[in-house]
Structure formats: C-alpha cells, structure tokens
C-alpha cells in the first residue's frame, strides 16, 4: 500500500509498505534488524499489508520513520526542506502568553 508521504533514506526513497519491507529485509544491517524498533516496524508493515487499512499503514509509517531517525538513516537534506515549509505555513498564536510568559497566573486557585 502507498504511504501518504514518501520516506527519503540515504540510499533511496520508500513510497510503499512493500518497498519498506524489502528495505528491512535486504538493505538493513543484521545488527539493526534485530533491534525491537525494527522488528516492531516490520510487524506493523506486515499487518498493514494484510489488512489494507489506511490507519494501519499510517501507524507502520510512523514507526518506520522513527526507526530510521533513531539510526540516522533519514536523508537530512530532504527532511529539513520539508520541515521548513511546514513551519512557515503555521498560523500565528491567537492567544499570546501574558507578559511574564507564564500561563499559570491565569488559572484559578
């Protein structure tokens, strides 16, 4: 199944659950593959393939992305450019903090 967003690794871009499973099986070093974050990602990817539910695909995507980040396998150049555009489109705060910067002073006691 297709991911909502592609994952850019240092070697290639992963766009489907099948490509992600192939990456784990064939390209991931054995010492990393044995770690629980990777076995969990693999199990979630297999479940997403089996169920074909978008919710399962999204969950597997998040776990795969976190495992890639933890092991430094994400292509930092592509991640930074995607993050910068997301930050610039964020709306400004509608409720600014009080002058002292603490929202606790606004709470009732």
C-alpha positions as CSV (number, residue, x, y, z in Angstrom):
1,X,0.0,0.0,0.0
2,X,1.1,3.5,-0.7
3,X,2.3,5.9,2.0
4,X,0.8,9.3,2.3
5,X,4.3,10.8,2.1
6,X,7.5,9.2,0.8
7,X,10.3,8.5,3.2
8,X,13.7,9.6,2.0
9,X,16.6,7.4,3.2
10,X,20.2,8.0,2.5
11,X,20.1,5.3,-0.2
12,X,16.6,5.6,-1.7
13,X,13.1,6.8,-1.3
14,X,10.4,4.5,0.2
15,X,6.9,5.0,-1.0
16,X,5.0,1.8,-0.2
17,X,4.8,-0.8,2.5
18,X,6.2,-3.4,0.1
19,X,9.3,-1.3,-0.5
20,X,9.7,-0.7,3.2
21,X,9.6,-4.5,3.9
22,X,12.1,-5.0,1.1
23,X,14.4,-2.3,2.7
24,X,14.2,-4.0,6.1
25,X,14.9,-7.5,4.7
26,X,17.6,-6.7,2.1
27,X,19.3,-3.4,2.9
28,X,19.2,-3.1,6.7
29,X,22.3,-4.4,8.5
30,X,21.6,-7.5,10.6
31,X,22.6,-5.8,13.9
32,X,20.0,-3.1,13.3
33,X,17.3,-5.5,12.0
34,X,17.5,-7.4,15.3
35,X,16.5,-4.3,17.4
36,X,13.0,-4.1,18.7
37,X,12.2,-0.9,16.8
38,X,12.8,-2.6,13.5
39,X,11.0,-5.9,14.4
40,X,8.1,-3.8,15.5
41,X,8.2,-1.7,12.3
42,X,8.3,-4.9,10.3
43,X,5.3,-6.4,12.2
44,X,3.3,-3.2,11.6
45,X,4.1,-3.2,7.9
46,X,3.1,-6.8,7.5
47,X,-0.2,-6.0,9.3
48,X,-0.8,-3.0,7.1
49,X,-0.2,-5.2,4.0
50,X,-2.6,-7.8,5.4
51,X,-5.4,-5.5,6.5
52,X,-5.1,-2.9,3.7
53,X,-6.4,-0.3,6.2
54,X,-5.0,3.3,5.9
55,X,-4.9,3.5,9.7
56,X,-2.5,0.5,9.8
57,X,-0.4,2.0,7.0
58,X,-0.1,5.3,8.9
59,X,0.9,3.5,12.1
60,X,3.5,1.5,10.3
61,X,4.8,4.6,8.5
62,X,5.3,6.4,11.9
63,X,7.2,3.5,13.4
64,X,9.3,3.1,10.3
65,X,10.1,6.8,10.2
66,X,11.1,6.8,13.9
67,X,13.3,3.7,13.5
68,X,15.0,5.4,10.5
69,X,15.5,8.6,12.6
70,X,16.9,6.8,15.6
71,X,19.5,5.0,13.5
72,X,20.4,8.1,11.4
73,X,19.2,6.7,8.1
74,X,16.9,9.6,7.1
75,X,18.2,11.9,4.4
76,X,18.6,15.1,6.5
77,X,18.6,17.4,3.4
78,X,15.2,16.3,2.3
79,X,13.8,16.3,5.9
80,X,15.0,19.9,6.6
81,X,13.4,21.2,3.4
82,X,10.1,19.6,4.2
83,X,10.1,20.8,7.8
84,X,10.8,24.4,6.8
85,X,7.8,24.6,4.5
86,X,5.6,23.1,7.2
87,X,6.7,25.7,9.8
88,X,6.2,28.7,7.5
89,X,2.5,27.7,6.9
90,X,1.7,27.6,10.6
91,X,-0.8,30.3,11.8
92,X,0.3,32.7,14.5
93,X,-1.0,32.2,18.0
94,X,-4.4,33.6,18.7
95,X,-3.9,33.8,22.4
96,X,-0.5,35.3,23.3
97,X,1.0,34.5,26.7
98,X,0.9,37.2,29.4
99,X,3.9,39.5,29.7
100,X,5.6,37.3,32.3
101,X,5.4,34.3,29.9
102,X,3.6,32.0,32.3
103,X,0.1,30.7,31.7
104,X,-0.1,29.5,35.3
105,X,-1.0,33.0,36.5
106,X,-4.3,32.7,34.5
107,X,-5.5,29.6,36.3
108,X,-7.9,29.9,39.3
109,X,-6.8,28.6,42.6
